[in-house]
Amino acid sequence: MVHGQRNGFGWLAPVLQHFDWTDGSIAITNAEMDEFMSLVSPGTPIDIRW
């Protein structure tokens, strides 16, 4: 899953981005999520390779 920060914790994004708190999903800042959602339609398959 790709998601923004937890509700009410957007202000912590600069700190939280340095920790793995997502249990396997990908977290981006809420501002980045707004941009992401403007570029990608809901339901679009996403292939993430590491």
mmCIF file as Biopython writes it, N, C-alpha, C and O atoms, coordinates in Angstrom:
data_model
#
loop_
_atom_site.group_PDB
_atom_site.id
_atom_site.type_symbol
_atom_site.label_atom_id
_atom_site.label_alt_id
_atom_site.label_comp_id
_atom_site.label_asym_id
_atom_site.label_entity_id
_atom_site.label_seq_id
_atom_site.pdbx_PDB_ins_code
_atom_site.Cartn_x
_atom_site.Cartn_y
_atom_site.Cartn_z
_atom_site.occupancy
_atom_site.B_iso_or_equiv
_atom_site.auth_seq_id
_atom_site.auth_asym_id
_atom_site.pdbx_PDB_model_num
ATOM 1   N N  . MET A ? 1  ? 0.840  -1.174 0.000   1.0 0.0 1  A 1 
ATOM 2   C CA . MET A ? 1  ? 0.000  0.000  0.000   1.0 0.0 1  A 1 
ATOM 3   C C  . MET A ? 1  ? 0.889  1.241  0.000   1.0 0.0 1  A 1 
ATOM 4   O O  . MET A ? 1  ? 1.943  1.258  0.634   1.0 0.0 1  A 1 
ATOM 5   N N  . VAL A ? 2  ? 0.471  2.242  -0.690  1.0 0.0 2  A 1 
ATOM 6   C CA . VAL A ? 2  ? 1.122  3.556  -0.654  1.0 0.0 2  A 1 
ATOM 7   C C  . VAL A ? 2  ? 0.171  4.487  0.080   1.0 0.0 2  A 1 
ATOM 8   O O  . VAL A ? 2  ? -1.008 4.568  -0.264  1.0 0.0 2  A 1 
ATOM 9   N N  . HIS A ? 3  ? 0.672  5.187  1.086   1.0 0.0 3  A 1 
ATOM 10  C CA . HIS A ? 3  ? -0.202 6.072  1.863   1.0 0.0 3  A 1 
ATOM 11  C C  . HIS A ? 3  ? 0.587  7.252  2.412   1.0 0.0 3  A 1 
ATOM 12  O O  . HIS A ? 3  ? 1.818  7.265  2.401   1.0 0.0 3  A 1 
ATOM 13  N N  . GLY A ? 4  ? -0.156 8.237  2.891   1.0 0.0 4  A 1 
ATOM 14  C CA . GLY A ? 4  ? 0.442  9.398  3.545   1.0 0.0 4  A 1 
ATOM 15  C C  . GLY A ? 4  ? 0.667  9.107  5.021   1.0 0.0 4  A 1 
ATOM 16  O O  . GLY A ? 4  ? 0.625  7.954  5.448   1.0 0.0 4  A 1 
ATOM 17  N N  . GLN A ? 5  ? 0.904  10.145 5.787   1.0 0.0 5  A 1 
ATOM 18  C CA . GLN A ? 5  ? 1.147  10.000 7.219   1.0 0.0 5  A 1 
ATOM 19  C C  . GLN A ? 5  ? -0.168 9.716  7.946   1.0 0.0 5  A 1 
ATOM 20  O O  . GLN A ? 5  ? -1.248 9.996  7.426   1.0 0.0 5  A 1 
ATOM 21  N N  . ARG A ? 6  ? -0.067 9.166  9.134   1.0 0.0 6  A 1 
ATOM 22  C CA . ARG A ? 6  ? -1.260 8.893  9.940   1.0 0.0 6  A 1 
ATOM 23  C C  . ARG A ? 6  ? -2.012 10.189 10.217  1.0 0.0 6  A 1 
ATOM 24  O O  . ARG A ? 6  ? -1.407 11.253 10.348  1.0 0.0 6  A 1 
ATOM 25  N N  . ASN A ? 7  ? -3.328 10.088 10.304  1.0 0.0 7  A 1 
ATOM 26  C CA . ASN A ? 7  ? -4.155 11.270 10.580  1.0 0.0 7  A 1 
ATOM 27  C C  . ASN A ? 7  ? -3.663 11.975 11.838  1.0 0.0 7  A 1 
ATOM 28  O O  . ASN A ? 7  ? -3.469 11.352 12.882  1.0 0.0 7  A 1 
ATOM 29  N N  . GLY A ? 8  ? -3.467 13.276 11.721  1.0 0.0 8  A 1 
ATOM 30  C CA . GLY A ? 8  ? -3.021 14.078 12.852  1.0 0.0 8  A 1 
ATOM 31  C C  . GLY A ? 8  ? -1.521 14.089 13.066  1.0 0.0 8  A 1 
ATOM 32  O O  . GLY A ? 8  ? -1.026 14.814 13.930  1.0 0.0 8  A 1 
ATOM 33  N N  . PHE A ? 9  ? -0.776 13.286 12.283  1.0 0.0 9  A 1 
ATOM 34  C CA . PHE A ? 9  ? 0.666  13.205 12.465  1.0 0.0 9  A 1 
ATOM 35  C C  . PHE A ? 9  ? 1.452  13.734 11.263  1.0 0.0 9  A 1 
ATOM 36  O O  . PHE A ? 9  ? 2.652  13.484 11.153  1.0 0.0 9  A 1 
ATOM 37  N N  . GLY A ? 10 ? 0.790  14.456 10.371  1.0 0.0 10 A 1 
ATOM 38  C CA . GLY A ? 10 ? 1.468  14.999 9.194   1.0 0.0 10 A 1 
ATOM 39  C C  . GLY A ? 10 ? 2.637  15.893 9.552   1.0 0.0 10 A 1 
ATOM 40  O O  . GLY A ? 10 ? 3.628  15.951 8.825   1.0 0.0 10 A 1 
ATOM 41  N N  . TRP A ? 11 ? 2.525  16.585 10.668  1.0 0.0 11 A 1 
ATOM 42  C CA . TRP A ? 11 ? 3.592  17.487 11.095  1.0 0.0 11 A 1 
ATOM 43  C C  . TRP A ? 11 ? 4.858  16.723 11.494  1.0 0.0 11 A 1 
ATOM 44  O O  . TRP A ? 11 ? 5.936  17.313 11.566  1.0 0.0 11 A 1 
ATOM 45  N N  . LEU A ? 12 ? 4.736  15.406 11.757  1.0 0.0 12 A 1 
ATOM 46  C CA . LEU A ? 12 ? 5.886  14.592 12.120  1.0 0.0 12 A 1 
ATOM 47  C C  . LEU A ? 12 ? 6.584  13.965 10.911  1.0 0.0 12 A 1 
ATOM 48  O O  . LEU A ? 12 ? 7.571  13.247 11.072  1.0 0.0 12 A 1 
ATOM 49  N N  . ALA A ? 13 ? 6.089  14.229 9.725   1.0 0.0 13 A 1 
ATOM 50  C CA . ALA A ? 13 ? 6.625  13.600 8.518   1.0 0.0 13 A 1 
ATOM 51  C C  . ALA A ? 13 ? 8.142  13.721 8.394   1.0 0.0 13 A 1 
ATOM 52  O O  . ALA A ? 13 ? 8.791  12.734 8.046   1.0 0.0 13 A 1 
ATOM 53  N N  . PRO A ? 14 ? 8.743  14.893 8.664   1.0 0.0 14 A 1 
ATOM 54  C CA . PRO A ? 14 ? 10.206 14.972 8.519   1.0 0.0 14 A 1 
ATOM 55  C C  . PRO A ? 14 ? 10.948 13.985 9.424   1.0 0.0 14 A 1 
ATOM 56  O O  . PRO A ? 14 ? 12.039 13.533 9.076   1.0 0.0 14 A 1 
ATOM 57  N N  . VAL A ? 15 ? 10.377 13.649 10.570  1.0 0.0 15 A 1 
ATOM 58  C CA . VAL A ? 15 ? 11.005 12.689 11.482  1.0 0.0 15 A 1 
ATOM 59  C C  . VAL A ? 15 ? 10.639 11.262 11.109  1.0 0.0 15 A 1 
ATOM 60  O O  . VAL A ? 15 ? 11.510 10.394 11.048  1.0 0.0 15 A 1 
ATOM 61  N N  . LEU A ? 16 ? 9.354  11.009 10.856  1.0 0.0 16 A 1 
ATOM 62  C CA . LEU A ? 16 ? 8.884  9.650  10.590  1.0 0.0 16 A 1 
ATOM 63  C C  . LEU A ? 16 ? 9.473  9.053  9.324   1.0 0.0 16 A 1 
ATOM 64  O O  . LEU A ? 16 ? 9.570  7.831  9.208   1.0 0.0 16 A 1 
ATOM 65  N N  . GLN A ? 17 ? 9.872  9.898  8.366   1.0 0.0 17 A 1 
ATOM 66  C CA . GLN A ? 17 ? 10.444 9.388  7.125   1.0 0.0 17 A 1 
ATOM 67  C C  . GLN A ? 17 ? 11.790 8.692  7.354   1.0 0.0 17 A 1 
ATOM 68  O O  . GLN A ? 17 ? 12.298 8.019  6.457   1.0 0.0 17 A 1 
ATOM 69  N N  . HIS A ? 18 ? 12.359 8.848  8.525   1.0 0.0 18 A 1 
ATOM 70  C CA . HIS A ? 18 ? 13.646 8.212  8.840   1.0 0.0 18 A 1 
ATOM 71  C C  . HIS A ? 18 ? 13.476 6.871  9.554   1.0 0.0 18 A 1 
ATOM 72  O O  . HIS A ? 18 ? 14.468 6.231  9.902   1.0 0.0 18 A 1 
ATOM 73  N N  . PHE A ? 19 ? 12.230 6.437  9.778   1.0 0.0 19 A 1 
ATOM 74  C CA . PHE A ? 19 ? 11.969 5.185  10.483  1.0 0.0 19 A 1 
ATOM 75  C C  . PHE A ? 19 ? 11.051 4.297  9.658   1.0 0.0 19 A 1 
ATOM 76  O O  . PHE A ? 19 ? 10.233 4.789  8.881   1.0 0.0 19 A 1 
ATOM 77  N N  . ASP A ? 20 ? 11.188 2.997  9.827   1.0 0.0 20 A 1 
ATOM 78  C CA . ASP A ? 20 ? 10.316 2.038  9.154   1.0 0.0 20 A 1 
ATOM 79  C C  . ASP A ? 20 ? 9.153  1.701  10.081  1.0 0.0 20 A 1 
ATOM 80  O O  . ASP A ? 20 ? 9.230  0.742  10.849  1.0 0.0 20 A 1 
ATOM 81  N N  . TRP A ? 21 ? 8.089  2.474  10.016  1.0 0.0 21 A 1 
ATOM 82  C CA . TRP A ? 21 ? 6.921  2.285  10.878  1.0 0.0 21 A 1 
ATOM 83  C C  . TRP A ? 21 ? 5.723  1.751  10.104  1.0 0.0 21 A 1 
ATOM 84  O O  . TRP A ? 21 ? 4.626  1.651  10.654  1.0 0.0 21 A 1 
ATOM 85  N N  . THR A ? 22 ? 5.920  1.408  8.840   1.0 0.0 22 A 1 
ATOM 86  C CA . THR A ? 22 ? 4.789  1.085  7.975   1.0 0.0 22 A 1 
ATOM 87  C C  . THR A ? 22 ? 4.458  -0.402 7.879   1.0 0.0 22 A 1 
ATOM 88  O O  . THR A ? 22 ? 3.423  -0.758 7.316   1.0 0.0 22 A 1 
ATOM 89  N N  . ASP A ? 23 ? 5.301  -1.268 8.409   1.0 0.0 23 A 1 
ATOM 90  C CA . ASP A ? 23 ? 5.074  -2.711 8.357   1.0 0.0 23 A 1 
ATOM 91  C C  . ASP A ? 23 ? 4.911  -3.203 6.921   1.0 0.0 23 A 1 
ATOM 92  O O  . ASP A ? 23 ? 4.024  -4.006 6.632   1.0 0.0 23 A 1 
ATOM 93  N N  . GLY A ? 24 ? 5.762  -2.723 6.031   1.0 0.0 24 A 1 
ATOM 94  C CA . GLY A ? 24 ? 5.780  -3.231 4.667   1.0 0.0 24 A 1 
ATOM 95  C C  . GLY A ? 24 ? 5.145  -2.358 3.606   1.0 0.0 24 A 1 
ATOM 96  O O  . GLY A ? 24 ? 5.354  -2.607 2.418   1.0 0.0 24 A 1 
ATOM 97  N N  . SER A ? 25 ? 4.386  -1.356 3.976   1.0 0.0 25 A 1 
ATOM 98  C CA . SER A ? 25 ? 3.819  -0.467 2.955   1.0 0.0 25 A 1 
ATOM 99  C C  . SER A ? 25 ? 4.773  0.710  2.738   1.0 0.0 25 A 1 
ATOM 100 O O  . SER A ? 25 ? 5.820  0.803  3.379   1.0 0.0 25 A 1 
ATOM 101 N N  . ILE A ? 26 ? 4.400  1.589  1.841   1.0 0.0 26 A 1 
ATOM 102 C CA . ILE A ? 26 ? 5.230  2.751  1.531   1.0 0.0 26 A 1 
ATOM 103 C C  . ILE A ? 26 ? 4.517  4.002  1.989   1.0 0.0 26 A 1 
ATOM 104 O O  . ILE A ? 26 ? 3.403  4.287  1.549   1.0 0.0 26 A 1 
ATOM 105 N N  . ALA A ? 27 ? 5.156  4.748  2.871   1.0 0.0 27 A 1 
ATOM 106 C CA . ALA A ? 27 ? 4.578  5.992  3.382   1.0 0.0 27 A 1 
ATOM 107 C C  . ALA A ? 27 ? 5.336  7.175  2.794   1.0 0.0 27 A 1 
ATOM 108 O O  . ALA A ? 27 ? 6.566  7.205  2.786   1.0 0.0 27 A 1 
ATOM 109 N N  . ILE A ? 28 ? 4.587  8.131  2.311   1.0 0.0 28 A 1 
ATOM 110 C CA . ILE A ? 28 ? 5.155  9.382  1.817   1.0 0.0 28 A 1 
ATOM 111 C C  . ILE A ? 28 ? 4.488  10.512 2.595   1.0 0.0 28 A 1 
ATOM 112 O O  . ILE A ? 28 ? 3.488  10.293 3.278   1.0 0.0 28 A 1 
ATOM 113 N N  . THR A ? 29 ? 5.032  11.699 2.492   1.0 0.0 29 A 1 
ATOM 114 C CA . THR A ? 29 ? 4.412  12.806 3.217   1.0 0.0 29 A 1 
ATOM 115 C C  . THR A ? 29 ? 3.026  13.075 2.645   1.0 0.0 29 A 1 
ATOM 116 O O  . THR A ? 29 ? 2.729  12.683 1.517   1.0 0.0 29 A 1 
ATOM 117 N N  . ASN A ? 30 ? 2.190  13.735 3.417   1.0 0.0 30 A 1 
ATOM 118 C CA . ASN A ? 30 ? 0.841  14.043 2.939   1.0 0.0 30 A 1 
ATOM 119 C C  . ASN A ? 30 ? 0.886  14.933 1.700   1.0 0.0 30 A 1 
ATOM 120 O O  . ASN A ? 30 ? 0.063  14.775 0.798   1.0 0.0 30 A 1 
ATOM 121 N N  . ALA A ? 31 ? 1.835  15.865 1.647   1.0 0.0 31 A 1 
ATOM 122 C CA . ALA A ? 31 ? 1.979  16.717 0.455   1.0 0.0 31 A 1 
ATOM 123 C C  . ALA A ? 31 ? 2.364  15.869 -0.751  1.0 0.0 31 A 1 
ATOM 124 O O  . ALA A ? 31 ? 1.850  16.084 -1.849  1.0 0.0 31 A 1 
ATOM 125 N N  . GLU A ? 32 ? 3.267  14.905 -0.556  1.0 0.0 32 A 1 
ATOM 126 C CA . GLU A ? 32 ? 3.642  14.006 -1.647  1.0 0.0 32 A 1 
ATOM 127 C C  . GLU A ? 32 ? 2.455  13.133 -2.061  1.0 0.0 32 A 1 
ATOM 128 O O  . GLU A ? 32 ? 2.291  12.819 -3.240  1.0 0.0 32 A 1 
ATOM 129 N N  . MET A ? 33 ? 1.634  12.747 -1.089  1.0 0.0 33 A 1 
ATOM 130 C CA . MET A ? 33 ? 0.450  11.938 -1.394  1.0 0.0 33 A 1 
ATOM 131 C C  . MET A ? 33 ? -0.543 12.724 -2.235  1.0 0.0 33 A 1 
ATOM 132 O O  . MET A ? 33 ? -1.160 12.169 -3.144  1.0 0.0 33 A 1 
ATOM 133 N N  . ASP A ? 34 ? -0.706 14.005 -1.944  1.0 0.0 34 A 1 
ATOM 134 C CA . ASP A ? 34 ? -1.583 14.855 -2.762  1.0 0.0 34 A 1 
ATOM 135 C C  . ASP A ? 34 ? -1.095 14.883 -4.201  1.0 0.0 34 A 1 
ATOM 136 O O  . ASP A ? 34 ? -1.892 14.759 -5.131  1.0 0.0 34 A 1 
ATOM 137 N N  . GLU A ? 35 ? 0.213  15.044 -4.391  1.0 0.0 35 A 1 
ATOM 138 C CA . GLU A ? 35 ? 0.777  15.058 -5.742  1.0 0.0 35 A 1 
ATOM 139 C C  . GLU A ? 35 ? 0.612  13.690 -6.403  1.0 0.0 35 A 1 
ATOM 140 O O  . GLU A ? 35 ? 0.226  13.604 -7.568  1.0 0.0 35 A 1 
ATOM 141 N N  . PHE A ? 36 ? 0.903  12.630 -5.663  1.0 0.0 36 A 1 
ATOM 142 C CA . PHE A ? 36 ? 0.769  11.261 -6.164  1.0 0.0 36 A 1 
ATOM 143 C C  . PHE A ? 36 ? -0.657 11.002 -6.664  1.0 0.0 36 A 1 
ATOM 144 O O  . PHE A ? 36 ? -0.850 10.461 -7.753  1.0 0.0 36 A 1 
ATOM 145 N N  . MET A ? 37 ? -1.649 11.392 -5.864  1.0 0.0 37 A 1 
ATOM 146 C CA . MET A ? 37 ? -3.040 11.165 -6.229  1.0 0.0 37 A 1 
ATOM 147 C C  . MET A ? 37 ? -3.466 11.993 -7.439  1.0 0.0 37 A 1 
ATOM 148 O O  . MET A ? 37 ? -4.400 11.614 -8.145  1.0 0.0 37 A 1 
ATOM 149 N N  . SER A ? 38 ? -2.797 13.114 -7.686  1.0 0.0 38 A 1 
ATOM 150 C CA . SER A ? 38 ? -3.120 13.908 -8.870  1.0 0.0 38 A 1 
ATOM 151 C C  . SER A ? 38 ? -2.534 13.283 -10.144 1.0 0.0 38 A 1 
ATOM 152 O O  . SER A ? 38 ? -2.946 13.620 -11.254 1.0 0.0 38 A 1 
ATOM 153 N N  . LEU A ? 39 ? -1.573 12.373 -9.971  1.0 0.0 39 A 1 
ATOM 154 C CA . LEU A ? 39 ? -0.903 11.760 -11.113 1.0 0.0 39 A 1 
ATOM 155 C C  . LEU A ? 39 ? -1.357 10.330 -11.398 1.0 0.0 39 A 1 
ATOM 156 O O  . LEU A ? 39 ? -1.241 9.857  -12.529 1.0 0.0 39 A 1 
ATOM 157 N N  . VAL A ? 40 ? -1.873 9.638  -10.381 1.0 0.0 40 A 1 
ATOM 158 C CA . VAL A ? 40 ? -2.212 8.220  -10.496 1.0 0.0 40 A 1 
ATOM 159 C C  . VAL A ? 40 ? -3.670 8.010  -10.082 1.0 0.0 40 A 1 
ATOM 160 O O  . VAL A ? 40 ? -4.082 8.439  -9.004  1.0 0.0 40 A 1 
ATOM 161 N N  . SER A ? 41 ? -4.432 7.360  -10.926 1.0 0.0 41 A 1 
ATOM 162 C CA . SER A ? 41 ? -5.839 7.085  -10.617 1.0 0.0 41 A 1 
ATOM 163 C C  . SER A ? 41 ? -5.947 5.966  -9.587  1.0 0.0 41 A 1 
ATOM 164 O O  . SER A ? 41 ? -5.159 5.022  -9.620  1.0 0.0 41 A 1 
ATOM 165 N N  . PRO A ? 42 ? -6.920 6.059  -8.663  1.0 0.0 42 A 1 
ATOM 166 C CA . PRO A ? 42 ? -7.131 4.972  -7.715  1.0 0.0 42 A 1 
ATOM 167 C C  . PRO A ? 42 ? -7.352 3.646  -8.461  1.0 0.0 42 A 1 
ATOM 168 O O  . PRO A ? 42 ? -8.050 3.602  -9.475  1.0 0.0 42 A 1 
ATOM 169 N N  . GLY A ? 43 ? -6.756 2.588  -7.951  1.0 0.0 43 A 1 
ATOM 170 C CA . GLY A ? 43 ? -6.884 1.269  -8.562  1.0 0.0 43 A 1 
ATOM 171 C C  . GLY A ? 43 ? -5.812 0.948  -9.592  1.0 0.0 43 A 1 
ATOM 172 O O  . GLY A ? 43 ? -5.759 -0.171 -10.104 1.0 0.0 43 A 1 
ATOM 173 N N  . THR A ? 44 ? -4.959 1.918  -9.900  1.0 0.0 44 A 1 
ATOM 174 C CA . THR A ? 44 ? -3.876 1.681  -10.852 1.0 0.0 44 A 1 
ATOM 175 C C  . THR A ? 44 ? -2.878 0.700  -10.258 1.0 0.0 44 A 1 
ATOM 176 O O  . THR A ? 44 ? -2.378 0.935  -9.158  1.0 0.0 44 A 1 
ATOM 177 N N  . PRO A ? 45 ? -2.568 -0.403 -10.957 1.0 0.0 45 A 1 
ATOM 178 C CA . PRO A ? 45 ? -1.551 -1.326 -10.441 1.0 0.0 45 A 1 
ATOM 179 C C  . PRO A ? 45 ? -0.193 -0.632 -10.364 1.0 0.0 45 A 1 
ATOM 180 O O  . PRO A ? 45 ? 0.195  0.100  -11.274 1.0 0.0 45 A 1 
ATOM 181 N N  . ILE A ? 46 ? 0.513  -0.869 -9.281  1.0 0.0 46 A 1 
ATOM 182 C CA . ILE A ? 46 ? 1.830  -0.279 -9.079  1.0 0.0 46 A 1 
ATOM 183 C C  . ILE A ? 46 ? 2.822  -1.396 -8.836  1.0 0.0 46 A 1 
ATOM 184 O O  . ILE A ? 46 ? 2.621  -2.219 -7.943  1.0 0.0 46 A 1 
ATOM 185 N N  . ASP A ? 47 ? 3.887  -1.436 -9.616  1.0 0.0 47 A 1 
ATOM 186 C CA . ASP A ? 47 ? 4.933  -2.445 -9.477  1.0 0.0 47 A 1 
ATOM 187 C C  . ASP A ? 47 ? 6.136  -1.766 -8.821  1.0 0.0 47 A 1 
ATOM 188 O O  . ASP A ? 47 ? 6.793  -0.929 -9.440  1.0 0.0 47 A 1 
ATOM 189 N N  . ILE A ? 48 ? 6.419  -2.121 -7.590  1.0 0.0 48 A 1 
ATOM 190 C CA . ILE A ? 48 ? 7.539  -1.530 -6.863  1.0 0.0 48 A 1 
ATOM 191 C C  . ILE A ? 48 ? 8.633  -2.583 -6.761  1.0 0.0 48 A 1 
ATOM 192 O O  . ILE A ? 48 ? 8.407  -3.682 -6.255  1.0 0.0 48 A 1 
ATOM 193 N N  . ARG A ? 49 ? 9.802  -2.240 -7.238  1.0 0.0 49 A 1 
ATOM 194 C CA . ARG A ? 49 ? 10.933 -3.172 -7.207  1.0 0.0 49 A 1 
ATOM 195 C C  . ARG A ? 49 ? 12.038 -2.593 -6.361  1.0 0.0 49 A 1 
ATOM 196 O O  . ARG A ? 49 ? 12.337 -1.401 -6.428  1.0 0.0 49 A 1 
ATOM 197 N N  . TRP A ? 50 ? 12.627 -3.433 -5.582  1.0 0.0 50 A 1 
ATOM 198 C CA . TRP A ? 50 ? 13.707 -2.990 -4.707  1.0 0.0 50 A 1 
ATOM 199 C C  . TRP A ? 50 ? 14.982 -3.613 -5.148  1.0 0.0 50 A 1 
ATOM 200 O O  . TRP A ? 50 ? 16.028 -3.372 -4.544  1.0 0.0 50 A 1 
#
